[in-house]
Amino acid sequence: MIPPVIELTGLTKDYHGLRPLRIEKFTLAEGELAAILGLDQPMAETFVNLVTGAMLPDRGDVTIFGRTTASIDDSADWLSLVDRYGIISERAVLLDALSVIQNLSIPFTLDIEPPPDDVRDRAILLAREVGIQQAAWLRPVSELDADGRVRVRAARALALDPKVLLLEHASAGLTPDAAALFGADLRQIALRRGCALVAVTADPQFALAVAGRVLTLDPASGRLSEPHRPWNLFRRS
């Protein structure tokens, strides 16, 4: 039996918010697409840090790829696990003065003035995969709108063929239509690649677009449930 790629059990983490982050039980199977509603930005950042092993829970267990994060005591070992994640977050730094292609070359090389031909080709494939139009490839990232910037972050997250995509309020700043389209595009990318995905978001329509399973967190109890959602009636076909 293949273990879940992420499993949280009895989790509590105090991050100095109004209340600790609590998650009673959450599992993400290999190739599964899930979204979680009910976590604000600091809580979402804490969630991402916990499931990548960047911080440890105060109570409970975080198991990733069959190992508890508490059992990882070697930095090289931890980095090898982190490399299996692709993170789409505002915290992911973009170099605004550089072009889209240069930003997408950085996961492969620091020689970007200009990138070698083979690296440039890989960057172009990433740009195409996430829907960045060719007219934007040589533009500085600073000139892109919110949709263009989040797609650059998505392409960077995909560069090293992750097993799991983590989305940390990835649709924040997008219009509703742009968020729904971006979510649908990411869903198809994840399905095509066979990678799992968990989106922490405040946008139910984005959650529906990107994930096959949408859960809502009760912050007081830590329970995750599939919500009664009248907004499901407005799901895009």
Backbone bond lengths (Angstrom), bond angles and torsions (degrees), N, CA, C in turn:
res aa  C-N    CA-C-N  psi(-1)  N-CA   C-N-CA  omega(-1)  CA-C   N-CA-C  phi
1 M - - - 1.466 - - 1.518 109.71 -
2 I 1.329 116.63 130.90 1.465 120.91 -179.44 1.529 108.86 -78.99
3 P 1.345 118.22 125.62 1.467 119.61 -179.57 1.525 110.63 -71.02
4 P 1.351 117.44 157.96 1.463 119.80 174.49 1.526 110.17 -59.23
5 V 1.328 116.25 151.69 1.468 118.87 175.18 1.525 110.46 -76.19
6 I 1.337 116.73 -28.64 1.466 121.79 174.32 1.521 108.18 -136.91
7 E 1.332 116.05 134.44 1.469 120.91 174.09 1.520 108.92 -142.32
8 L 1.321 116.26 122.68 1.462 122.62 177.93 1.526 108.11 -114.26
9 T 1.327 116.11 131.64 1.466 120.82 -177.52 1.525 109.80 -136.91
10 G 1.340 116.14 122.11 1.465 121.07 176.14 1.512 112.61 58.51
11 L 1.330 117.64 38.34 1.465 122.17 -170.72 1.526 111.87 -80.49
12 T 1.328 115.88 132.65 1.468 122.52 169.28 1.528 107.81 -138.08
13 K 1.343 115.81 132.59 1.462 120.37 175.75 1.521 108.88 -143.68
14 D 1.335 116.11 119.07 1.463 121.75 176.06 1.526 108.41 -82.62
15 Y 1.323 116.30 118.33 1.467 120.26 178.81 1.529 110.62 -117.61
16 H 1.360 115.72 20.15 1.469 123.80 177.67 1.525 112.18 66.93
17 G 1.324 116.09 32.27 1.454 121.53 171.30 1.528 109.90 -95.09
18 L 1.351 116.23 -165.39 1.459 119.92 179.11 1.522 111.55 -61.69
19 R 1.331 115.95 -36.65 1.468 121.73 176.37 1.518 107.37 -146.61
20 P 1.327 117.77 157.93 1.467 119.12 177.46 1.527 111.07 -63.89
21 L 1.308 115.74 158.97 1.461 120.48 168.89 1.521 107.61 -74.21
22 R 1.327 115.75 124.28 1.458 121.34 177.36 1.520 108.75 -125.06
23 I 1.317 116.33 131.77 1.464 121.73 172.03 1.517 107.16 -136.42
24 E 1.318 114.78 115.94 1.472 120.22 -176.69 1.524 111.13 -68.16
25 K 1.344 116.37 -47.73 1.462 120.55 -178.68 1.517 109.35 -160.18
26 F 1.326 115.77 130.44 1.468 120.70 174.23 1.516 108.23 -149.69
27 T 1.326 115.75 132.73 1.458 120.41 174.02 1.519 109.13 -131.03
28 L 1.312 115.52 146.04 1.462 122.64 175.85 1.520 107.49 -128.70
29 A 1.321 115.77 114.73 1.458 120.59 -178.92 1.520 111.11 -78.94
30 E 1.305 115.90 162.39 1.456 121.10 176.57 1.527 109.28 -58.47
31 G 1.327 116.07 126.84 1.451 121.80 178.58 1.515 115.31 79.37
32 E 1.343 118.27 0.74 1.469 120.96 -177.75 1.525 110.76 -82.09
33 L 1.331 116.34 147.58 1.463 122.67 178.04 1.525 108.45 -115.71
34 A 1.342 116.61 117.19 1.459 121.32 -176.71 1.519 109.99 -132.49
35 A 1.317 115.61 152.41 1.466 121.67 174.70 1.513 108.54 -131.17
36 I 1.329 115.82 145.76 1.459 122.00 179.68 1.523 108.75 -123.76
37 L 1.327 116.46 122.36 1.456 123.69 174.31 1.523 109.33 -98.44
38 G 1.340 116.34 151.65 1.457 119.97 173.12 1.509 115.59 107.66
39 L 1.332 117.97 5.32 1.461 121.58 177.77 1.529 108.59 -111.18
40 D 1.344 116.84 123.94 1.456 119.31 175.56 1.529 109.68 -75.87
41 Q 1.329 117.00 -179.01 1.465 119.78 -173.12 1.526 113.40 -60.99
42 P 1.355 120.34 -49.91 1.474 118.39 178.71 1.527 112.49 -61.32
43 M 1.344 116.74 -37.38 1.449 120.13 179.39 1.531 110.64 -67.65
44 A 1.339 116.34 -39.19 1.463 120.53 178.30 1.522 111.17 -64.19
45 E 1.333 116.91 -40.99 1.463 120.68 177.45 1.529 110.50 -62.13
46 T 1.329 116.34 -41.33 1.463 120.58 177.72 1.522 110.58 -63.00
47 F 1.336 117.00 -42.83 1.461 121.31 177.83 1.526 110.81 -57.32
48 V 1.324 117.36 -48.27 1.466 121.20 -179.08 1.524 110.43 -62.77
49 N 1.328 116.40 -42.59 1.473 119.28 179.29 1.531 111.88 -63.60
50 L 1.322 116.84 -35.00 1.461 120.21 179.06 1.525 111.95 -70.54
51 V 1.332 117.17 -45.54 1.469 118.53 -175.06 1.528 112.32 -76.95
52 T 1.329 117.48 -12.08 1.461 119.76 172.82 1.529 111.68 -97.66
53 G 1.329 116.87 -1.66 1.464 119.62 -179.89 1.508 114.35 78.92
54 A 1.344 117.56 9.01 1.465 120.05 178.53 1.524 111.41 -69.97
55 M 1.330 117.21 -24.37 1.469 121.58 171.87 1.524 107.76 -140.44
56 L 1.319 115.63 159.86 1.458 121.64 -178.95 1.524 110.11 -105.55
57 P 1.322 117.52 149.68 1.465 119.73 177.50 1.518 111.39 -70.36
58 D 1.340 115.51 155.91 1.464 119.85 172.26 1.524 110.34 -73.40
59 R 1.321 115.43 -37.64 1.466 121.92 175.38 1.514 108.61 -141.80
60 G 1.331 114.89 155.71 1.449 120.13 177.96 1.518 112.60 89.63
61 D 1.329 114.95 -175.40 1.464 121.34 -175.13 1.523 110.98 -126.84
62 V 1.320 114.51 140.78 1.467 122.77 170.31 1.523 105.89 -117.12
63 T 1.310 116.33 116.34 1.461 121.66 -179.83 1.519 108.85 -114.56
64 I 1.341 116.35 124.12 1.459 121.06 -179.83 1.530 108.63 -126.22
65 F 1.319 115.02 128.96 1.465 120.92 -179.37 1.536 111.67 51.86
66 G 1.340 115.19 38.51 1.459 120.55 175.09 1.516 115.64 85.38
67 R 1.348 118.63 4.91 1.461 121.47 -178.77 1.522 110.31 -129.11
68 T 1.323 117.28 140.21 1.455 119.15 173.56 1.530 108.77 -74.42
69 T 1.328 115.33 142.21 1.471 118.33 -179.97 1.527 111.02 -65.13
70 A 1.343 117.28 -27.07 1.470 119.91 178.67 1.521 112.02 -65.58
71 S 1.341 117.57 -21.68 1.462 120.79 -177.91 1.532 112.51 -87.09
72 I 1.326 117.68 -5.62 1.467 121.35 -177.57 1.520 108.18 -91.71
73 D 1.320 116.67 106.06 1.467 120.21 -175.54 1.515 113.27 -118.51
74 D 1.327 116.62 11.33 1.458 121.19 -179.68 1.527 108.41 -121.50
75 S 1.336 117.59 128.33 1.469 120.74 -174.43 1.519 112.18 -63.55
76 A 1.321 117.84 -37.76 1.464 120.16 178.66 1.520 110.78 -66.11
77 D 1.326 115.60 -38.39 1.460 120.82 177.48 1.527 110.20 -63.92
78 W 1.328 115.96 -43.46 1.469 120.62 179.40 1.530 110.74 -63.75
79 L 1.328 117.09 -43.81 1.465 119.86 -179.72 1.526 111.67 -62.50
80 S 1.321 117.13 -34.49 1.463 119.26 179.18 1.526 110.82 -66.35
81 L 1.333 117.53 -31.21 1.458 121.02 176.06 1.526 111.31 -76.47
82 V 1.323 116.91 -41.77 1.468 120.90 179.49 1.522 110.73 -60.54
83 D 1.326 117.36 -34.10 1.464 121.12 179.57 1.532 112.18 -63.64
84 R 1.315 117.00 -13.36 1.465 119.85 179.45 1.528 111.98 -86.96
85 Y 1.334 116.11 -1.18 1.459 122.07 176.67 1.533 110.23 -105.88
86 G 1.328 115.17 148.25 1.455 122.28 165.32 1.514 107.25 -120.48
87 I 1.328 117.61 124.81 1.469 121.93 -172.97 1.520 109.81 -113.36
88 I 1.336 115.82 125.17 1.455 122.17 175.88 1.516 107.04 -107.51
89 S 1.322 115.82 108.87 1.462 121.50 -172.32 1.519 109.02 -156.28
90 E 1.335 115.87 150.88 1.467 120.50 172.74 1.523 110.89 -61.36
91 R 1.318 116.61 -21.24 1.474 119.50 179.40 1.521 112.60 -73.29
92 A 1.336 116.87 -14.76 1.465 120.30 177.59 1.527 108.55 -75.74
93 V 1.310 116.80 115.94 1.459 122.06 -171.79 1.527 110.77 -74.10
94 L 1.337 115.49 130.28 1.461 121.79 169.87 1.528 108.31 -107.01
95 L 1.318 116.37 146.84 1.465 121.50 178.19 1.520 107.45 -94.54
96 D 1.335 114.68 98.38 1.462 121.21 -168.80 1.519 114.06 -61.97
97 A 1.324 117.83 -30.43 1.460 120.07 -177.21 1.527 112.39 -78.16
98 L 1.329 116.58 -14.50 1.464 120.68 -178.16 1.519 110.55 -94.85
99 S 1.314 115.52 159.29 1.462 120.81 -178.60 1.531 111.02 -73.59
100 V 1.319 114.31 168.50 1.461 120.11 175.36 1.528 110.38 -57.23
101 I 1.325 116.94 -47.80 1.466 120.40 -177.81 1.519 110.91 -63.98
102 Q 1.320 118.14 -38.72 1.464 119.48 177.38 1.527 111.29 -64.68
103 N 1.334 117.22 -42.56 1.463 120.05 177.27 1.520 111.95 -61.33
104 L 1.331 116.55 -37.21 1.460 120.01 -178.99 1.523 112.63 -80.89
105 S 1.318 117.22 -9.27 1.466 121.55 176.09 1.522 112.06 -85.73
106 I 1.326 116.92 -22.07 1.462 121.35 -172.55 1.533 113.66 -60.59
107 P 1.339 120.45 -35.68 1.471 117.52 176.82 1.524 114.07 -61.30
108 F 1.335 117.05 -19.14 1.465 121.20 -175.77 1.527 113.42 -104.63
109 T 1.329 117.25 -26.67 1.463 120.60 -176.55 1.526 109.71 -164.93
110 L 1.327 115.92 154.81 1.462 120.41 171.39 1.520 111.26 -96.32
111 D 1.324 116.75 -0.95 1.465 122.30 177.16 1.526 107.92 -87.22
112 I 1.331 116.00 88.13 1.470 120.19 -171.61 1.528 112.33 -121.42
113 E 1.322 118.73 16.38 1.465 121.28 -177.82 1.525 112.93 -120.59
114 P 1.342 119.36 69.48 1.466 128.91 -6.28 1.524 110.19 -88.95
115 P 1.327 117.98 174.07 1.460 119.72 177.13 1.526 110.89 -67.43
116 P 1.336 118.65 149.22 1.468 120.31 172.20 1.532 110.01 -57.64
117 D 1.330 115.50 155.64 1.464 119.82 -174.90 1.524 112.79 -56.76
118 D 1.342 116.76 -42.24 1.463 118.08 -177.29 1.522 111.95 -67.26
119 V 1.333 116.09 -35.84 1.462 120.12 177.48 1.524 110.31 -70.31
120 R 1.319 116.56 -41.50 1.468 120.00 177.68 1.531 110.43 -59.17
121 D 1.323 116.50 -40.57 1.468 119.76 179.05 1.528 111.04 -62.37
122 R 1.321 117.04 -40.47 1.461 120.34 178.72 1.528 110.77 -66.44
123 A 1.331 116.58 -39.15 1.460 120.80 178.02 1.526 111.07 -64.20
124 I 1.319 116.78 -39.82 1.465 121.00 178.30 1.525 110.69 -63.78
125 L 1.314 117.20 -41.68 1.466 120.46 178.24 1.533 110.71 -60.44
126 L 1.327 116.74 -41.45 1.461 120.51 177.92 1.528 110.79 -64.15
127 A 1.337 116.23 -44.71 1.467 120.02 -179.70 1.523 110.49 -59.51
128 R 1.316 116.32 -43.98 1.463 119.87 179.07 1.528 111.40 -64.95
129 E 1.327 115.56 -40.63 1.462 119.32 -176.02 1.523 111.73 -60.90
130 V 1.335 117.55 -37.89 1.465 120.23 -177.37 1.520 112.84 -93.48
131 G 1.325 117.60 4.36 1.461 120.24 173.61 1.510 115.54 85.83
132 I 1.329 118.39 25.05 1.463 121.09 174.19 1.526 108.27 -84.29
133 Q 1.316 116.34 122.35 1.456 120.91 -175.75 1.534 111.37 -69.87
134 Q 1.337 115.83 148.70 1.461 121.03 -175.86 1.523 112.20 -57.49
135 A 1.328 117.43 -33.03 1.469 120.48 -178.95 1.527 112.13 -60.75
136 A 1.342 117.77 -20.81 1.465 121.07 -178.02 1.517 113.13 -94.99
137 W 1.316 119.19 -9.47 1.459 121.30 -169.65 1.529 113.07 -59.30
138 L 1.331 117.17 -38.48 1.469 120.33 -176.44 1.524 112.77 -98.64
139 R 1.327 116.86 5.32 1.464 120.30 178.45 1.519 110.59 -82.24
140 P 1.351 117.08 146.07 1.466 118.28 172.54 1.527 110.12 -60.50
141 V 1.310 116.43 143.56 1.465 120.98 179.89 1.526 111.04 -59.39
142 S 1.333 117.60 -29.10 1.465 121.26 179.83 1.522 112.53 -60.31
143 E 1.333 117.61 -21.93 1.461 121.38 -178.31 1.532 113.05 -88.54
144 L 1.314 117.76 -5.04 1.457 120.50 -177.44 1.523 111.17 -82.31
145 D 1.337 115.80 152.14 1.455 120.26 173.04 1.526 109.31 -80.81
146 A 1.340 116.53 -178.53 1.464 120.82 -175.84 1.524 111.69 -60.34
147 D 1.338 116.76 -38.39 1.462 119.91 179.46 1.526 110.87 -65.33
148 G 1.316 117.27 -43.12 1.457 120.25 178.89 1.511 112.18 -63.18
149 R 1.326 116.89 -40.86 1.465 120.15 -178.14 1.527 111.84 -67.33
150 V 1.342 117.15 -41.23 1.472 118.00 -179.52 1.518 110.48 -69.57
151 R 1.321 117.58 -28.81 1.463 119.30 177.05 1.534 111.05 -72.91
152 V 1.326 117.39 -32.25 1.471 119.39 172.88 1.526 109.60 -64.14
153 R 1.332 116.46 -43.44 1.471 119.71 177.89 1.532 110.86 -62.05
154 A 1.325 116.13 -39.42 1.466 119.49 178.31 1.523 110.84 -63.50
155 A 1.326 116.64 -43.65 1.467 120.18 179.41 1.521 111.02 -62.70
156 R 1.337 116.93 -41.13 1.472 120.47 177.19 1.526 110.19 -61.82
157 A 1.340 117.09 -40.77 1.454 120.77 -179.41 1.521 112.23 -64.31
158 L 1.329 116.65 -28.47 1.464 121.67 -178.22 1.525 113.39 -87.46
159 A 1.316 117.05 -10.29 1.462 121.04 -167.30 1.527 113.48 -57.72
160 L 1.323 117.53 -38.69 1.469 120.73 -174.38 1.527 112.49 -102.04
161 D 1.335 116.08 25.11 1.476 122.40 174.99 1.527 112.31 54.77
162 P 1.337 117.36 62.87 1.465 119.56 -176.85 1.522 112.52 -68.68
163 K 1.317 115.09 156.27 1.460 121.71 172.82 1.526 111.50 -84.71
164 V 1.356 115.70 -25.42 1.464 121.24 -179.02 1.523 108.96 -137.50
165 L 1.343 116.69 132.38 1.456 122.18 170.09 1.522 108.50 -98.11
166 L 1.331 116.82 130.32 1.453 123.13 175.38 1.522 108.46 -112.32
167 L 1.319 116.83 121.90 1.454 122.38 -178.95 1.521 108.84 -110.03
168 E 1.311 116.33 117.02 1.468 122.52 -177.50 1.528 108.39 -107.74
169 H 1.331 116.59 94.55 1.469 122.40 -176.78 1.528 110.67 47.49
170 A 1.327 115.29 48.25 1.463 120.66 -172.66 1.514 113.07 -66.95
171 S 1.332 118.57 -24.90 1.465 120.42 -177.07 1.522 113.25 -91.77
172 A 1.331 117.82 0.12 1.462 120.57 -179.72 1.529 109.50 -59.18
173 G 1.316 116.95 132.65 1.461 120.93 179.51 1.509 114.49 92.40
174 L 1.337 117.54 -10.13 1.454 120.72 178.97 1.526 110.16 -90.79
175 T 1.321 116.86 151.99 1.458 120.26 171.11 1.526 108.73 -67.78
176 P 1.329 118.36 159.22 1.472 119.24 178.92 1.521 113.28 -55.03
177 D 1.329 117.62 -42.98 1.467 119.72 -179.38 1.528 111.20 -66.26
178 A 1.341 116.38 -42.57 1.467 119.97 179.82 1.522 110.79 -65.87
179 A 1.341 117.15 -38.12 1.461 120.82 179.48 1.524 110.68 -64.99
180 A 1.334 116.90 -43.50 1.466 120.10 -179.55 1.525 110.81 -64.13
181 L 1.334 116.83 -41.17 1.466 120.26 179.49 1.523 110.85 -67.83
182 F 1.316 117.11 -41.85 1.463 120.82 178.76 1.529 110.12 -62.91
183 G 1.335 116.65 -43.06 1.453 119.75 178.15 1.515 112.54 -61.55
184 A 1.338 116.40 -43.76 1.467 120.31 179.17 1.521 110.84 -63.98
185 D 1.333 117.17 -39.18 1.470 120.86 178.64 1.527 110.59 -64.12
186 L 1.335 116.93 -44.57 1.470 120.00 179.64 1.516 111.33 -63.71
187 R 1.314 116.29 -38.84 1.462 120.13 178.80 1.524 110.47 -59.35
188 Q 1.327 117.14 -46.33 1.462 120.51 -179.85 1.523 111.53 -66.09
189 I 1.331 116.83 -37.88 1.465 120.43 178.00 1.527 110.33 -62.76
190 A 1.336 116.38 -47.10 1.461 120.20 -179.15 1.529 111.14 -63.14
191 L 1.326 117.05 -41.89 1.460 120.12 178.81 1.524 111.04 -64.19
192 R 1.325 115.81 -41.83 1.464 119.56 -179.25 1.528 111.27 -65.63
193 R 1.314 116.51 -38.74 1.464 121.13 -178.80 1.530 112.21 -81.78
194 G 1.325 117.10 -19.39 1.453 120.36 -177.32 1.508 113.60 76.38
195 C 1.334 117.73 23.58 1.459 119.77 179.66 1.530 109.82 -99.06
196 A 1.319 115.88 150.61 1.456 121.38 175.94 1.522 109.38 -75.65
197 L 1.331 115.93 162.66 1.467 120.88 -178.43 1.512 108.43 -149.31
198 V 1.327 116.39 136.46 1.462 121.05 169.85 1.526 107.52 -133.47
199 A 1.335 114.96 122.14 1.457 122.11 -178.55 1.519 109.17 -108.36
200 V 1.327 116.96 121.58 1.458 121.88 171.73 1.519 106.46 -97.87
201 T 1.322 117.58 116.91 1.450 121.20 -169.19 1.521 111.01 -149.23
202 A 1.330 115.63 158.25 1.460 121.57 172.99 1.521 111.38 -103.62
203 D 1.315 117.38 3.49 1.458 123.34 -172.46 1.530 109.91 -109.28
204 P 1.334 118.64 103.58 1.469 120.08 -176.99 1.517 113.84 -63.21
205 Q 1.337 117.89 -33.43 1.454 119.35 179.16 1.530 111.48 -69.22
206 F 1.331 115.97 -38.91 1.466 119.58 174.43 1.525 110.08 -63.30
207 A 1.341 116.20 -41.67 1.471 120.30 178.88 1.518 110.95 -58.53
208 L 1.320 117.16 -44.41 1.459 120.92 179.18 1.519 112.13 -64.76
209 A 1.339 115.75 -36.21 1.467 119.64 -177.98 1.519 111.85 -70.79
210 V 1.341 117.26 -35.50 1.461 120.02 -170.10 1.527 113.45 -95.46
211 A 1.334 118.20 -22.50 1.466 119.74 -168.18 1.522 112.29 -126.40
212 G 1.319 115.08 152.77 1.449 121.42 174.05 1.514 112.96 -88.21
213 R 1.346 117.09 -18.79 1.466 121.93 178.84 1.514 107.78 -131.91
214 V 1.327 116.71 121.07 1.465 122.36 -179.51 1.524 108.54 -113.72
215 L 1.326 116.12 125.61 1.457 123.32 -178.53 1.524 109.67 -121.10
216 T 1.318 116.07 151.26 1.462 121.94 175.00 1.524 108.82 -118.88
217 L 1.338 115.37 131.33 1.458 121.10 -179.64 1.521 110.41 -88.96
218 D 1.329 116.62 131.49 1.462 122.33 166.16 1.530 106.22 -90.60
219 P 1.335 117.68 104.42 1.473 119.38 -173.32 1.522 114.01 -60.64
220 A 1.336 117.66 -28.68 1.467 119.72 -177.59 1.516 111.89 -70.76
221 S 1.338 116.57 -42.24 1.466 119.97 -176.29 1.524 113.12 -98.95
222 G 1.324 116.59 -22.89 1.454 120.39 -175.05 1.516 113.69 83.91
223 R 1.324 117.17 6.63 1.466 119.60 -179.72 1.522 111.00 -80.29
224 L 1.320 115.17 139.86 1.462 122.60 175.03 1.524 107.81 -107.44
225 S 1.317 116.06 131.77 1.463 119.51 -179.02 1.516 109.40 -139.73
226 E 1.324 114.69 155.17 1.452 119.59 172.24 1.516 106.93 -80.32
227 P 1.341 117.20 118.64 1.465 119.45 -169.19 1.521 112.96 -76.12
228 H 1.338 114.41 154.91 1.457 120.22 164.31 1.517 105.08 -76.63
229 R 1.299 117.94 117.97 1.461 120.14 -164.96 1.518 111.13 -132.94
230 P 1.302 117.59 95.53 1.449 119.42 175.08 1.513 112.43 -60.42
231 W 1.353 116.57 -24.70 1.464 118.60 179.08 1.514 111.69 -68.90
232 N 1.348 117.86 -12.30 1.462 119.68 175.82 1.519 111.60 -63.60
233 L 1.361 116.25 -24.78 1.454 119.37 179.13 1.516 112.05 -63.26
234 F 1.335 115.60 -21.90 1.446 120.03 -176.10 1.529 112.25 -101.49
235 R 1.323 115.22 14.67 1.468 119.57 178.89 1.520 110.39 -60.82
236 R 1.327 115.10 137.26 1.457 120.11 179.07 1.511 109.85 -73.10
237 S 1.309 116.52 141.48 1.472 120.36 178.12 1.513 109.77 -89.71
